[in-house]
């Protein structure tokens, strides 16, 4: 399951969204869940979103994968899984900035 999947884009703005996914029982699918999955993007902003995800095995709230010049700020992320949970998962990129509210 992908709540937001953004692939090979330039200058995207993903802002003001509410992404809710997953079942409220660990005995049903999906097994892996991605709230937001920006993948191979340039010059992208992910801001002011609320992401709530739940799955039976692995959950990614926001998975930032191979992005350059990327900004993530002021997002609310809630994740819950039966085994592994990642609120914000970062994998390779250049010039990525994060703002975490106090």
ROSE-4610 file (N, C-alpha, C; in Angstrom, 1 decimal, always signed):
// ROSE-4610
residu = [X/X/X/X/X/X/X/X/X/X/X/X/X/X/X/X/X/X/X/X/X/X/X/X/X/X/X/X/X/X/X/X/X/X/X/X/X/X/X/X/X/X/X/X/X/X/X/X/X/X/X/X/X/X/X/X/X/X/X/X/X/X/X/X/X/X/X/X/X/X/X/X/X/X/X/X/X/X/X/X/X/X/X/X/X/X/X/X/X/X/X/X/X/X/X/X/X/X/X/X/X/X/X/X/X/X/X/X/X/X/X/X/X/X/X/X/X/X/X/X/X/X/X/X/X/X/X/X/X/X/X/X/X/X/X/X/X/X/X/X/X/X/X/X/X/X/X/X/X/X/X/X/X/X/X/X/X/X/X/X/X/X/X/X/X/X/X/X/X/X/X/X/X/X/X/X/X/X/X/X/X/X/X/X/X/X/X/X/X/X/X/X/X/X/X/X/X/X/X/X/X/X/X/X/X/X/X/X/X/X/X/X/X/X/X/X/X/X/X/X/X/X/X/X/X/X/X/X/X/X/X/X/X/X/X/X/X/X/X/X/X/X/X/X/X/X/X/X/X/X/X/X/X/X/X/X/X/X/X/X/X/X/X/X/X/X/X/X/X/X/X/X/X/X/X/X/X/X/X/X/X/X/X/X/X/X/X/X/X/X/X/X/X/X/X/X/X/X/X/X/X/X/X/X/X/X]
num = [1/1/1/2/2/2/3/3/3/4/4/4/5/5/5/6/6/6/7/7/7/8/8/8/9/9/9/10/10/10/11/11/11/12/12/12/13/13/13/14/14/14/15/15/15/16/16/16/17/17/17/18/18/18/19/19/19/20/20/20/21/21/21/22/22/22/23/23/23/24/24/24/25/25/25/26/26/26/27/27/27/28/28/28/29/29/29/30/30/30/31/31/31/32/32/32/33/33/33/34/34/34/35/35/35/36/36/36/37/37/37/38/38/38/39/39/39/40/40/40/41/41/41/42/42/42/43/43/43/44/44/44/45/45/45/46/46/46/47/47/47/48/48/48/49/49/49/50/50/50/51/51/51/52/52/52/53/53/53/54/54/54/55/55/55/56/56/56/57/57/57/58/58/58/59/59/59/60/60/60/61/61/61/62/62/62/63/63/63/64/64/64/65/65/65/66/66/66/67/67/67/68/68/68/69/69/69/70/70/70/71/71/71/72/72/72/73/73/73/74/74/74/75/75/75/76/76/76/77/77/77/78/78/78/79/79/79/80/80/80/81/81/81/82/82/82/83/83/83/84/84/84/85/85/85/86/86/86/87/87/87/88/88/88/89/89/89/90/90/90/91/91/91/92/92/92/93/93/93/94/94/94/95/95/95/96/96/96/97/97/97/98/98/98/99/99/99/100/100/100/101/101/101/102/102/102]
x = [+0.8/+0.0/+0.9/+0.6/+1.2/+0.2/+0.3/-0.7/-0.4/+0.9/+1.3/+2.6/+2.6/+3.8/+4.2/+5.3/+5.8/+7.1/+7.1/+8.2/+8.8/+10.1/+10.8/+10.2/+10.0/+9.4/+10.4/+10.2/+11.0/+10.1/+10.5/+9.8/+8.4/+8.3/+7.0/+6.8/+5.5/+5.1/+4.0/+4.3/+3.4/+3.1/+1.9/+1.6/+0.1/-0.1/-1.5/-2.3/-1.7/-2.4/-2.6/-3.7/-3.9/-3.9/-2.9/-2.8/-3.1/-4.1/-4.4/-4.5/-3.8/-3.8/-3.6/-3.9/-3.7/-5.0/-5.0/-6.1/-5.9/-6.9/-6.8/-6.8/-6.2/-6.0/-4.7/-3.8/-2.6/-2.7/-3.9/-4.1/-4.5/-4.7/-5.2/-4.1/-4.2/-3.2/-3.5/-2.6/-1.4/-0.2/+0.8/+1.9/+2.9/+3.1/+4.0/+3.3/+3.5/+2.8/+3.7/+3.5/+4.2/+3.2/+3.3/+2.4/+2.7/+4.0/+4.4/+5.7/+5.9/+7.1/+7.6/+8.2/+8.9/+10.1/+10.2/+11.2/+11.9/+13.2/+14.0/+13.4/+13.3/+12.8/+13.9/+13.7/+14.6/+13.8/+14.3/+13.7/+12.3/+12.1/+10.8/+10.6/+9.4/+9.0/+7.9/+8.1/+7.0/+6.8/+5.7/+5.4/+4.0/+3.8/+2.4/+1.5/+2.0/+1.1/+0.9/-0.1/-0.4/-0.4/+0.4/+0.5/+0.3/-0.7/-1.0/-1.0/-0.1/+0.0/+0.1/-0.5/-0.4/-0.4/+0.5/+0.6/+1.0/+1.0/+1.3/+2.8/+3.6/+5.1/+5.8/+6.0/+6.9/+6.1/+6.3/+5.6/+6.6/+6.4/+7.2/+6.2/+6.4/+5.6/+5.9/+7.1/+7.6/+9.0/+9.0/+10.3/+10.9/+11.9/+12.6/+13.7/+13.5/+14.4/+15.0/+16.4/+17.1/+16.5/+16.5/+16.0/+17.1/+17.1/+18.1/+17.4/+18.0/+17.5/+16.0/+15.9/+14.7/+14.5/+13.3/+13.0/+11.8/+11.9/+10.8/+10.7/+9.4/+9.2/+7.8/+7.7/+6.4/+5.3/+5.8/+4.8/+4.6/+3.3/+3.0/+2.9/+3.7/+3.8/+3.5/+2.5/+2.2/+2.3/+3.2/+3.3/+3.2/+2.7/+2.5/+2.5/+3.4/+3.4/+3.6/+3.5/+3.7/+5.2/+6.1/+7.5/+8.4/+8.4/+9.3/+8.6/+8.9/+8.2/+9.3/+9.2/+10.0/+9.1/+9.3/+8.5/+9.0/+10.4/+11.0/+12.2/+12.2/+13.2/+14.0/+15.3/+16.1/+17.0/+17.1/+18.0/+18.6/+19.8/+20.6/+20.0/+20.8/+20.3/+21.3/+21.1/+22.0/+21.2/+21.7/+21.1/+19.7/+19.6/+18.3/+18.2/+17.1/+16.9/+15.7/+15.8/+14.7/+14.4/+13.2/+12.8/+11.9/+12.3/+11.5/+11.0/+9.7/+9.2/+9.6/+9.8/+10.1/+8.9]
y = [-1.2/+0.0/+1.2/+2.2/+3.5/+4.6/+5.4/+6.5/+7.6/+8.0/+9.0/+8.4/+8.2/+7.7/+8.7/+9.3/+10.4/+9.9/+9.6/+9.0/+9.8/+10.1/+10.8/+12.1/+13.0/+14.3/+15.4/+16.6/+17.7/+18.8/+19.5/+20.6/+20.3/+19.1/+18.8/+19.4/+19.7/+20.1/+19.2/+18.5/+17.6/+18.2/+18.8/+19.6/+19.6/+19.6/+19.7/+18.5/+17.3/+16.1/+15.3/+14.5/+13.6/+12.2/+11.4/+10.0/+9.1/+8.2/+7.2/+5.9/+4.9/+3.6/+2.5/+1.3/+0.1/-0.3/-1.5/-2.1/-2.0/-2.1/-1.9/-3.3/-4.3/-5.6/-6.1/-6.7/-7.2/-8.5/-9.1/-10.3/-10.2/-8.9/-8.7/-8.0/-7.9/-7.2/-5.7/-4.8/-5.1/-5.5/-6.2/-6.6/-5.4/-4.7/-3.5/-2.3/-1.2/+0.0/+1.2/+2.1/+3.3/+4.5/+5.4/+6.5/+7.5/+7.9/+8.7/+8.2/+8.0/+7.4/+8.3/+9.4/+10.2/+9.4/+9.1/+8.2/+8.8/+9.0/+9.6/+10.9/+11.9/+13.2/+14.3/+15.4/+16.6/+17.8/+18.6/+19.9/+19.7/+18.9/+18.5/+19.0/+19.4/+19.9/+19.0/+18.4/+17.6/+18.3/+19.0/+19.8/+19.8/+20.0/+20.1/+19.0/+17.8/+16.6/+15.9/+15.1/+14.2/+12.8/+11.9/+10.5/+9.6/+8.7/+7.7/+6.3/+5.4/+4.1/+3.0/+1.8/+0.7/-0.6/-1.5/-2.8/-3.9/-5.1/-6.3/-6.5/-6.0/-6.2/-4.9/-4.2/-3.0/-1.8/-0.7/+0.5/+1.6/+2.4/+3.6/+4.8/+5.8/+7.0/+7.8/+8.3/+9.0/+8.3/+7.7/+7.0/+7.9/+8.6/+9.5/+8.6/+8.3/+7.3/+7.9/+8.1/+8.7/+10.0/+11.0/+12.3/+13.3/+14.3/+15.4/+16.7/+17.6/+19.0/+18.8/+18.1/+17.7/+18.3/+18.8/+19.5/+18.7/+18.3/+17.7/+18.6/+19.2/+20.0/+20.0/+20.1/+20.2/+19.2/+17.9/+16.8/+16.1/+15.6/+14.8/+13.3/+12.4/+11.1/+10.1/+9.2/+8.2/+6.8/+5.9/+4.6/+3.5/+2.4/+1.3/+0.0/-1.0/-2.2/-3.4/-4.6/-5.8/-6.0/-5.5/-5.7/-4.4/-3.8/-2.7/-1.4/-0.3/+1.0/+2.1/+2.8/+3.9/+5.1/+6.1/+7.4/+8.1/+8.3/+9.0/+8.1/+7.6/+6.7/+7.4/+7.6/+8.2/+7.3/+7.3/+6.4/+7.2/+7.6/+8.2/+9.5/+10.5/+11.8/+12.9/+14.0/+15.1/+16.4/+17.2/+18.5/+18.3/+17.4/+17.2/+17.9/+18.6/+19.4/+18.9/+18.9/+18.5/+19.5/+19.8/+20.7/+19.9/+19.7/+19.0/+20.0/+20.2/+21.2/+20.7/+21.7/+21.5/+21.0]
z = [+0.0/+0.0/+0.0/-0.9/-0.9/-0.8/+0.2/+0.3/-0.7/-0.8/-1.9/-2.5/-3.8/-4.5/-5.5/-5.4/-6.3/-6.9/-8.2/-8.9/-10.0/-10.0/-11.1/-11.4/-10.5/-10.7/-10.3/-10.8/-10.5/-10.0/-8.9/-8.3/-7.9/-7.2/-6.7/-5.3/-5.0/-3.6/-3.2/-2.1/-1.5/-0.1/+0.0/+1.2/+1.5/+2.8/+3.3/+3.1/+3.0/+2.9/+4.2/+4.2/+5.3/+4.7/+5.1/+4.6/+5.7/+5.5/+6.6/+5.9/+6.4/+5.8/+6.8/+6.4/+7.3/+7.9/+8.3/+9.0/+10.5/+11.3/+12.7/+13.4/+12.7/+13.3/+12.7/+13.5/+13.0/+12.3/+12.2/+11.5/+10.1/+9.6/+8.3/+7.5/+6.2/+5.4/+5.5/+5.0/+4.3/+5.2/+4.6/+5.5/+5.5/+4.4/+4.4/+3.9/+4.5/+4.1/+4.1/+3.1/+2.9/+2.9/+3.9/+3.9/+2.7/+2.6/+1.5/+1.0/-0.3/-0.9/-2.1/-1.8/-2.8/-3.3/-4.6/-5.1/-6.3/-6.3/-7.4/-7.9/-7.0/-7.3/-7.1/-7.7/-7.5/-7.1/-6.2/-5.8/-5.3/-4.3/-3.8/-2.4/-2.1/-0.7/-0.2/+1.0/+1.6/+3.0/+3.1/+4.3/+4.7/+6.0/+6.6/+6.3/+6.3/+6.1/+7.4/+7.4/+8.5/+7.9/+8.4/+7.9/+9.1/+8.9/+9.9/+9.2/+9.6/+8.9/+9.9/+9.5/+10.4/+9.5/+9.8/+9.0/+9.9/+9.3/+10.1/+10.3/+9.3/+9.5/+9.4/+8.3/+8.2/+7.8/+8.5/+8.2/+8.0/+6.9/+6.6/+6.6/+7.5/+7.5/+6.2/+6.1/+4.9/+4.6/+3.4/+2.9/+1.8/+2.1/+1.2/+0.5/-0.7/-1.4/-2.7/-2.7/-3.8/-4.3/-3.4/-3.8/-3.6/-4.4/-4.4/-4.2/-3.4/-3.1/-2.6/-1.5/-0.9/+0.4/+0.7/+2.0/+2.6/+3.9/+4.7/+5.9/+6.1/+7.3/+7.7/+9.1/+9.7/+9.4/+9.3/+9.1/+10.4/+10.5/+11.7/+11.2/+11.9/+11.4/+12.6/+12.4/+13.4/+12.7/+13.2/+12.6/+13.6/+13.2/+14.1/+13.3/+13.7/+13.0/+14.0/+13.5/+14.3/+14.6/+13.7/+13.8/+13.7/+12.6/+12.3/+11.9/+12.5/+12.2/+11.9/+10.8/+10.5/+10.3/+11.2/+11.0/+9.7/+9.7/+8.5/+8.2/+7.0/+6.5/+5.3/+5.5/+4.5/+3.8/+2.5/+1.7/+0.6/+0.7/-0.3/-0.9/-1.0/-1.6/-1.3/-2.0/-1.8/-1.4/-0.6/-0.2/+0.4/+1.3/+1.9/+3.3/+3.5/+4.7/+5.4/+6.8/+7.6/+8.7/+9.0/+10.0/+11.0/+12.2/+13.2/+14.2/+14.3/+15.3/+16.8/+17.6/+19.0/+19.8]
